[in-house]
Amino acid sequence: MANHIYAIGGSAGAYELIVEILEHLPEKFQSAIIIVLHRNSKYETKIESSLSKRLERNVISIKDKYPILANNIYFAPPGYHTLAEPGMQFSLDISEPVQFSRPSIDVFFESLAELYAKETTSFLLSGANTDGAKGLKLLEEAGALCYVQDPKEAVIDTMPKSGLSMTKHVQALPNEHIINFFRSIT
């Protein structure tokens, strides 16, 4: 099992930064990286398989009841909400979209806030709606470390600005600082 969860939420404009983050990860880490990226389930993407090959790492599309394991990178699958469950495992849900999105960043962040806030560091990146801001607020209130991409560096600043406006102590980090943060995770 993972000893820490790094949760990344993003939408339009976030993918390039996510790839940069993943390219700079240490070879081994005792944490799990879980990414909720807005994707349309009508279109097949090969993000996980192409990143697995490119990075030579475990980049996994989450399935229901998968365990949350160290040294793995997980992506929420399109068309499903992803939740963290007791016992460090995932569940998938097909309830209504949130902020027109399924997977929803809020849904995932909220599940982390309920169960694993003290073991979570979260990042909210570029995006064109407010998904993730409410979940970020709950994570912050529950004691998680929370950051947003500096809105000035986001391709679309709506999501990180919403995260900042709904929270009290969340810090905005430039892209370079976010990349360096992940370069040093253990």
Secondary structure, DSSP 8 states (H G I E B T S, - for coil): --S-EEEEEE-TT-HHHHHHHHHT--S--SSEEEEEE---TTS---HHHHHHHHHTS-EEE--TT-B--TTEEEE--TTSEEEEETTTEEEEE----BTTBSS-HHHHHHHHHHHTGGGEEEEE---SS-TTHHHHHHHHHHT-EEEEE-TTTSSS-HHHHHHHHH-SS-EEE-HHHHHHHHHT--
